[in-house]
Amino acid sequence: RKEQNSHLCFDAFCYEPIPFRSAVEKANATHVLALRSRPDGCVVETKQHMYEKIVAPIYFRQNGMKQVAKWFAGGGSQYRYIEDVLTLEEGLARGIGLSQNSTNNQDYLQGVKIPPTKILYGSDDEHVATKIEDWKRAHLLPITLPFGTPELPALSQDKDEVILAVRHGYAAAYDILAPIAGLPFDSATITGERVAELLFPMGEDDVDVLNRRVKIKSSYIGENENEEEMKRRSFAAWITGKREAKRKVQETMASHPDGLLARQAKRRYHESDQYLRDGSNTLEYIEIEALLAAL
């Protein structure tokens, strides 16, 4: 029957506000990057307010989930969130310790112990038991907004507030991940905040930065190219440019074969014609062509 295969769904913050537990327990992740939406040093409430005491319990009771309603009213979801935050902070502290001091301590090298997804505390299930030594381990790297970053109100629909919050989150991730990814940017001059401003502009005339044309100085694409390789490519680019110029002159000569411009162009390209034959534009082809012409 359809009713037997149905499931009640609710926002993830109810049971797993920061979903690193599932990554470790179900996907066997050993290294987890966690993106937190709240700033470092934010106040984590432990006292139940109207939502925990009234709104959420009413919703769950109406849907026949009395145990969840009681769990919410007792602050179970808040405890769950605090446990997540403390676990991530422990993972960050251990990661910093490993980067600063080499150690053979297996307790550190294996990461921190990750609480299971099953609810252990705040439940009326008397048979719930767990052995912390059986918990899986993982290395955790939480990326958190800097201390003092203003938080976006949960019900805010203000465009500028939302864009500003997106900028803050992007900048925090960029400043940490860009150096790891090897992006050739100097963080002292090009910060994540500046990049976020370019990607997420404000104003009535917002334009996607990817659709905005800009003029930049050309450069060669490639890794570990030495000076000799750059000279080879420069020579190929010069030959290609000459070919294009010759093609345009030939079109002019064809349209006005007896004109003065045609006669001047013919004299100018007569001596170098051997280097400018139409053919492949590959670097190797151009070099071989030039060598044979010189011989």
TORKOL-4160 file (C-alpha; in steps of 0.2 Angstrom, whole numbers, padded with zeros to 4 digits, m for minus):
295
<pt num="1" X="0000" Y="0000" Z="0000"/>
<pt num="2" X="0005" Y="0018" Z="m0003"/>
<pt num="3" X="0004" Y="0023" Z="0015"/>
<pt num="4" X="0016" Y="0009" Z="0020"/>
<pt num="5" X="0030" Y="0017" Z="0009"/>
<pt num="6" X="0027" Y="0035" Z="0014"/>
<pt num="7" X="0039" Y="0045" Z="0025"/>
<pt num="8" X="0036" Y="0061" Z="0035"/>
<pt num="9" X="0050" Y="0074" Z="0031"/>
<pt num="10" X="0056" Y="0089" Z="0041"/>
<pt num="11" X="0070" Y="0102" Z="0040"/>
<pt num="12" X="0087" Y="0094" Z="0042"/>
<pt num="13" X="0091" Y="0105" Z="0058"/>
<pt num="14" X="0079" Y="0094" Z="0068"/>
<pt num="15" X="0091" Y="0079" Z="0068"/>
<pt num="16" X="0107" Y="0084" Z="0059"/>
<pt num="17" X="0109" Y="0103" Z="0057"/>
<pt num="18" X="0127" Y="0100" Z="0050"/>
<pt num="19" X="0127" Y="0084" Z="0041"/>
<pt num="20" X="0144" Y="0077" Z="0044"/>
<pt num="21" X="0138" Y="0063" Z="0054"/>
<pt num="22" X="0130" Y="0054" Z="0039"/>
<pt num="23" X="0145" Y="0057" Z="0029"/>
<pt num="24" X="0156" Y="0047" Z="0041"/>
<pt num="25" X="0143" Y="0034" Z="0046"/>
<pt num="26" X="0135" Y="0030" Z="0030"/>
<pt num="27" X="0148" Y="0035" Z="0017"/>
<pt num="28" X="0163" Y="0030" Z="0027"/>
<pt num="29" X="0171" Y="0048" Z="0024"/>
<pt num="30" X="0188" Y="0050" Z="0033"/>
<pt num="31" X="0190" Y="0068" Z="0029"/>
<pt num="32" X="0175" Y="0080" Z="0030"/>
<pt num="33" X="0174" Y="0099" Z="0025"/>
<pt num="34" X="0160" Y="0107" Z="0034"/>
<pt num="35" X="0153" Y="0124" Z="0028"/>
<pt num="36" X="0145" Y="0132" Z="0043"/>
<pt num="37" X="0132" Y="0147" Z="0040"/>
<pt num="38" X="0134" Y="0155" Z="0057"/>
<pt num="39" X="0149" Y="0165" Z="0062"/>
<pt num="40" X="0163" Y="0160" Z="0074"/>
<pt num="41" X="0158" Y="0165" Z="0092"/>
<pt num="42" X="0140" Y="0165" Z="0089"/>
<pt num="43" X="0128" Y="0163" Z="0104"/>
<pt num="44" X="0121" Y="0145" Z="0104"/>
<pt num="45" X="0105" Y="0145" Z="0113"/>
<pt num="46" X="0101" Y="0131" Z="0126"/>
<pt num="47" X="0085" Y="0139" Z="0132"/>
<pt num="48" X="0069" Y="0133" Z="0124"/>
<pt num="49" X="0059" Y="0148" Z="0116"/>
<pt num="50" X="0042" Y="0149" Z="0108"/>
<pt num="51" X="0047" Y="0138" Z="0092"/>
<pt num="52" X="0054" Y="0124" Z="0103"/>
<pt num="53" X="0040" Y="0125" Z="0116"/>
<pt num="54" X="0025" Y="0128" Z="0105"/>
<pt num="55" X="0027" Y="0129" Z="0086"/>
<pt num="56" X="0037" Y="0113" Z="0083"/>
<pt num="57" X="0028" Y="0102" Z="0095"/>
<pt num="58" X="0010" Y="0107" Z="0088"/>
<pt num="59" X="0016" Y="0103" Z="0071"/>
<pt num="60" X="0023" Y="0086" Z="0076"/>
<pt num="61" X="0008" Y="0081" Z="0086"/>
<pt num="62" X="m0004" Y="0085" Z="0071"/>
<pt num="63" X="0006" Y="0073" Z="0061"/>
<pt num="64" X="0006" Y="0059" Z="0074"/>
<pt num="65" X="0024" Y="0061" Z="0080"/>
<pt num="66" X="0022" Y="0063" Z="0098"/>
<pt num="67" X="0039" Y="0058" Z="0103"/>
<pt num="68" X="0047" Y="0070" Z="0091"/>
<pt num="69" X="0036" Y="0084" Z="0099"/>
<pt num="70" X="0042" Y="0080" Z="0116"/>
<pt num="71" X="0060" Y="0079" Z="0110"/>
<pt num="72" X="0059" Y="0096" Z="0103"/>
<pt num="73" X="0050" Y="0104" Z="0118"/>
<pt num="74" X="0064" Y="0097" Z="0129"/>
<pt num="75" X="0078" Y="0105" Z="0119"/>
<pt num="76" X="0084" Y="0089" Z="0110"/>
<pt num="77" X="0087" Y="0098" Z="0094"/>
<pt num="78" X="0097" Y="0112" Z="0103"/>
<pt num="79" X="0108" Y="0099" Z="0111"/>
<pt num="80" X="0111" Y="0090" Z="0095"/>
<pt num="81" X="0117" Y="0107" Z="0087"/>
<pt num="82" X="0128" Y="0111" Z="0102"/>
<pt num="83" X="0136" Y="0093" Z="0100"/>
<pt num="84" X="0139" Y="0096" Z="0082"/>
<pt num="85" X="0148" Y="0113" Z="0085"/>
<pt num="86" X="0159" Y="0106" Z="0099"/>
<pt num="87" X="0164" Y="0091" Z="0088"/>
<pt num="88" X="0168" Y="0102" Z="0073"/>
<pt num="89" X="0178" Y="0113" Z="0085"/>
<pt num="90" X="0188" Y="0098" Z="0092"/>
<pt num="91" X="0192" Y="0093" Z="0074"/>
<pt num="92" X="0198" Y="0110" Z="0069"/>
<pt num="93" X="0209" Y="0111" Z="0085"/>
<pt num="94" X="0217" Y="0094" Z="0081"/>
<pt num="95" X="0220" Y="0098" Z="0063"/>
<pt num="96" X="0229" Y="0114" Z="0069"/>
<pt num="97" X="0239" Y="0104" Z="0081"/>
<pt num="98" X="0244" Y="0091" Z="0068"/>
<pt num="99" X="0250" Y="0105" Z="0056"/>
<pt num="100" X="0261" Y="0114" Z="0069"/>
<pt num="101" X="0268" Y="0098" Z="0078"/>
<pt num="102" X="0272" Y="0081" Z="0070"/>
<pt num="103" X="0266" Y="0067" Z="0081"/>
<pt num="104" X="0265" Y="0049" Z="0081"/>
<pt num="105" X="0250" Y="0049" Z="0093"/>
<pt num="106" X="0237" Y="0038" Z="0084"/>
<pt num="107" X="0223" Y="0046" Z="0093"/>
<pt num="108" X="0227" Y="0062" Z="0084"/>
<pt num="109" X="0232" Y="0054" Z="0067"/>
<pt num="110" X="0215" Y="0045" Z="0066"/>
<pt num="111" X="0205" Y="0061" Z="0068"/>
<pt num="112" X="0191" Y="0064" Z="0081"/>
<pt num="113" X="0177" Y="0052" Z="0086"/>
<pt num="114" X="0161" Y="0056" Z="0077"/>
<pt num="115" X="0144" Y="0054" Z="0086"/>
<pt num="116" X="0132" Y="0042" Z="0077"/>
<pt num="117" X="0116" Y="0048" Z="0068"/>
<pt num="118" X="0105" Y="0039" Z="0080"/>
<pt num="119" X="0098" Y="0050" Z="0094"/>
<pt num="120" X="0107" Y="0045" Z="0110"/>
<pt num="121" X="0102" Y="0059" Z="0122"/>
<pt num="122" X="0085" Y="0067" Z="0125"/>
<pt num="123" X="0075" Y="0051" Z="0120"/>
<pt num="124" X="0064" Y="0040" Z="0131"/>
<pt num="125" X="0071" Y="0025" Z="0123"/>
<pt num="126" X="0078" Y="0015" Z="0138"/>
<pt num="127" X="0087" Y="0003" Z="0127"/>
<pt num="128" X="0098" Y="0016" Z="0119"/>
<pt num="129" X="0116" Y="0012" Z="0123"/>
<pt num="130" X="0132" Y="0017" Z="0115"/>
<pt num="131" X="0151" Y="0014" Z="0117"/>
<pt num="132" X="0161" Y="0029" Z="0113"/>
<pt num="133" X="0176" Y="0018" Z="0108"/>
<pt num="134" X="0165" Y="0011" Z="0094"/>
<pt num="135" X="0162" Y="0028" Z="0086"/>
<pt num="136" X="0170" Y="0030" Z="0069"/>
<pt num="137" X="0184" Y="0043" Z="0067"/>
<pt num="138" X="0187" Y="0057" Z="0054"/>
<pt num="139" X="0197" Y="0072" Z="0051"/>
<pt num="140" X="0185" Y="0088" Z="0051"/>
<pt num="141" X="0189" Y="0105" Z="0044"/>
<pt num="142" X="0174" Y="0117" Z="0047"/>
<pt num="143" X="0174" Y="0134" Z="0038"/>
<pt num="144" X="0166" Y="0147" Z="0048"/>
<pt num="145" X="0162" Y="0165" Z="0045"/>
<pt num="146" X="0174" Y="0177" Z="0054"/>
<pt num="147" X="0169" Y="0183" Z="0072"/>
<pt num="148" X="0158" Y="0198" Z="0072"/>
<pt num="149" X="0150" Y="0194" Z="0055"/>
<pt num="150" X="0131" Y="0199" Z="0055"/>
<pt num="151" X="0119" Y="0185" Z="0054"/>
<pt num="152" X="0105" Y="0185" Z="0041"/>
<pt num="153" X="0088" Y="0184" Z="0050"/>
<pt num="154" X="0080" Y="0168" Z="0046"/>
<pt num="155" X="0064" Y="0176" Z="0038"/>
<pt num="156" X="0073" Y="0190" Z="0029"/>
<pt num="157" X="0068" Y="0193" Z="0011"/>
<pt num="158" X="0078" Y="0209" Z="0009"/>
<pt num="159" X="0088" Y="0207" Z="m0007"/>
<pt num="160" X="0104" Y="0217" Z="m0001"/>
<pt num="161" X="0104" Y="0207" Z="0015"/>
<pt num="162" X="0103" Y="0191" Z="0006"/>
<pt num="163" X="0117" Y="0196" Z="m0006"/>
<pt num="164" X="0128" Y="0202" Z="0008"/>
<pt num="165" X="0126" Y="0186" Z="0017"/>
<pt num="166" X="0131" Y="0176" Z="0002"/>
<pt num="167" X="0146" Y="0187" Z="0000"/>
<pt num="168" X="0152" Y="0184" Z="0017"/>
<pt num="169" X="0150" Y="0165" Z="0015"/>
<pt num="170" X="0159" Y="0164" Z="m0001"/>
<pt num="171" X="0173" Y="0175" Z="0005"/>
<pt num="172" X="0176" Y="0164" Z="0020"/>
<pt num="173" X="0177" Y="0149" Z="0009"/>
<pt num="174" X="0188" Y="0157" Z="m0004"/>
<pt num="175" X="0201" Y="0163" Z="0008"/>
<pt num="176" X="0204" Y="0146" Z="0015"/>
<pt num="177" X="0201" Y="0135" Z="m0001"/>
<pt num="178" X="0210" Y="0147" Z="m0014"/>
<pt num="179" X="0228" Y="0144" Z="m0007"/>
<pt num="180" X="0224" Y="0125" Z="m0006"/>
<pt num="181" X="0218" Y="0125" Z="m0024"/>
<pt num="182" X="0234" Y="0133" Z="m0030"/>
<pt num="183" X="0225" Y="0149" Z="m0037"/>
<pt num="184" X="0238" Y="0162" Z="m0042"/>
<pt num="185" X="0231" Y="0176" Z="m0032"/>
<pt num="186" X="0240" Y="0186" Z="m0018"/>
<pt num="187" X="0228" Y="0186" Z="m0003"/>
<pt num="188" X="0235" Y="0202" Z="0003"/>
<pt num="189" X="0229" Y="0211" Z="m0013"/>
<pt num="190" X="0215" Y="0200" Z="m0019"/>
<pt num="191" X="0204" Y="0195" Z="m0004"/>
<pt num="192" X="0189" Y="0183" Z="m0004"/>
<pt num="193" X="0178" Y="0198" Z="0000"/>
<pt num="194" X="0184" Y="0207" Z="m0016"/>
<pt num="195" X="0181" Y="0192" Z="m0027"/>
<pt num="196" X="0164" Y="0190" Z="m0019"/>
<pt num="197" X="0159" Y="0208" Z="m0023"/>
<pt num="198" X="0163" Y="0205" Z="m0041"/>
<pt num="199" X="0153" Y="0189" Z="m0042"/>
<pt num="200" X="0138" Y="0195" Z="m0032"/>
<pt num="201" X="0136" Y="0213" Z="m0037"/>
<pt num="202" X="0122" Y="0224" Z="m0029"/>
<pt num="203" X="0110" Y="0236" Z="m0037"/>
<pt num="204" X="0096" Y="0237" Z="m0049"/>
<pt num="205" X="0107" Y="0234" Z="m0064"/>
<pt num="206" X="0115" Y="0218" Z="m0058"/>
<pt num="207" X="0125" Y="0210" Z="m0071"/>
<pt num="208" X="0132" Y="0192" Z="m0070"/>
<pt num="209" X="0151" Y="0194" Z="m0070"/>
<pt num="210" X="0152" Y="0179" Z="m0082"/>
<pt num="211" X="0142" Y="0188" Z="m0095"/>
<pt num="212" X="0152" Y="0204" Z="m0094"/>
<pt num="213" X="0165" Y="0207" Z="m0107"/>
<pt num="214" X="0182" Y="0214" Z="m0101"/>
<pt num="215" X="0198" Y="0217" Z="m0110"/>
<pt num="216" X="0213" Y="0208" Z="m0102"/>
<pt num="217" X="0231" Y="0206" Z="m0108"/>
<pt num="218" X="0233" Y="0189" Z="m0117"/>
<pt num="219" X="0245" Y="0176" Z="m0110"/>
<pt num="220" X="0250" Y="0158" Z="m0114"/>
<pt num="221" X="0240" Y="0144" Z="m0105"/>
<pt num="222" X="0250" Y="0130" Z="m0099"/>
<pt num="223" X="0260" Y="0124" Z="m0084"/>
<pt num="224" X="0279" Y="0123" Z="m0082"/>
<pt num="225" X="0282" Y="0132" Z="m0098"/>
<pt num="226" X="0300" Y="0138" Z="m0099"/>
<pt num="227" X="0307" Y="0153" Z="m0109"/>
<pt num="228" X="0311" Y="0143" Z="m0124"/>
<pt num="229" X="0294" Y="0136" Z="m0126"/>
<pt num="230" X="0287" Y="0153" Z="m0124"/>
<pt num="231" X="0298" Y="0159" Z="m0138"/>
<pt num="232" X="0292" Y="0145" Z="m0149"/>
<pt num="233" X="0274" Y="0150" Z="m0147"/>
<pt num="234" X="0278" Y="0168" Z="m0150"/>
<pt num="235" X="0286" Y="0164" Z="m0166"/>
<pt num="236" X="0271" Y="0153" Z="m0171"/>
<pt num="237" X="0259" Y="0168" Z="m0167"/>
<pt num="238" X="0270" Y="0179" Z="m0177"/>
<pt num="239" X="0269" Y="0168" Z="m0192"/>
<pt num="240" X="0250" Y="0166" Z="m0190"/>
<pt num="241" X="0248" Y="0184" Z="m0189"/>
<pt num="242" X="0258" Y="0186" Z="m0205"/>
<pt num="243" X="0247" Y="0173" Z="m0214"/>
<pt num="244" X="0231" Y="0183" Z="m0209"/>
<pt num="245" X="0239" Y="0199" Z="m0216"/>
<pt num="246" X="0244" Y="0191" Z="m0232"/>
<pt num="247" X="0226" Y="0183" Z="m0234"/>
<pt num="248" X="0218" Y="0200" Z="m0233"/>
<pt num="249" X="0231" Y="0208" Z="m0245"/>
<pt num="250" X="0227" Y="0193" Z="m0258"/>
<pt num="251" X="0209" Y="0197" Z="m0256"/>
<pt num="252" X="0212" Y="0216" Z="m0261"/>
<pt num="253" X="0224" Y="0211" Z="m0275"/>
<pt num="254" X="0210" Y="0199" Z="m0282"/>
<pt num="255" X="0197" Y="0213" Z="m0281"/>
<pt num="256" X="0208" Y="0226" Z="m0289"/>
<pt num="257" X="0222" Y="0216" Z="m0299"/>
<pt num="258" X="0229" Y="0232" Z="m0308"/>
<pt num="259" X="0228" Y="0244" Z="m0294"/>
<pt num="260" X="0243" Y="0253" Z="m0285"/>
<pt num="261" X="0240" Y="0244" Z="m0269"/>
<pt num="262" X="0240" Y="0227" Z="m0277"/>
<pt num="263" X="0257" Y="0230" Z="m0285"/>
<pt num="264" X="0265" Y="0237" Z="m0268"/>
<pt num="265" X="0258" Y="0222" Z="m0259"/>
<pt num="266" X="0265" Y="0210" Z="m0272"/>
<pt num="267" X="0282" Y="0217" Z="m0270"/>
<pt num="268" X="0281" Y="0217" Z="m0251"/>
<pt num="269" X="0276" Y="0199" Z="m0249"/>
<pt num="270" X="0287" Y="0192" Z="m0263"/>
<pt num="271" X="0303" Y="0189" Z="m0253"/>
<pt num="272" X="0294" Y="0182" Z="m0237"/>
<pt num="273" X="0281" Y="0172" Z="m0247"/>
<pt num="274" X="0291" Y="0156" Z="m0243"/>
<pt num="275" X="0287" Y="0158" Z="m0224"/>
<pt num="276" X="0269" Y="0162" Z="m0226"/>
<pt num="277" X="0261" Y="0148" Z="m0236"/>
<pt num="278" X="0244" Y="0143" Z="m0231"/>
<pt num="279" X="0244" Y="0127" Z="m0221"/>
<pt num="280" X="0242" Y="0120" Z="m0203"/>
<pt num="281" X="0244" Y="0132" Z="m0189"/>
<pt num="282" X="0251" Y="0119" Z="m0177"/>
<pt num="283" X="0267" Y="0124" Z="m0168"/>
<pt num="284" X="0277" Y="0109" Z="m0175"/>
<pt num="285" X="0271" Y="0112" Z="m0193"/>
<pt num="286" X="0276" Y="0130" Z="m0193"/>
<pt num="287" X="0293" Y="0127" Z="m0186"/>
<pt num="288" X="0296" Y="0113" Z="m0199"/>
<pt num="289" X="0290" Y="0124" Z="m0213"/>
<pt num="290" X="0301" Y="0138" Z="m0208"/>
<pt num="291" X="0316" Y="0127" Z="m0206"/>
<pt num="292" X="0314" Y="0120" Z="m0224"/>
<pt num="293" X="0312" Y="0137" Z="m0231"/>
<pt num="294" X="0328" Y="0143" Z="m0223"/>
<pt num="295" X="0337" Y="0128" Z="m0230"/>
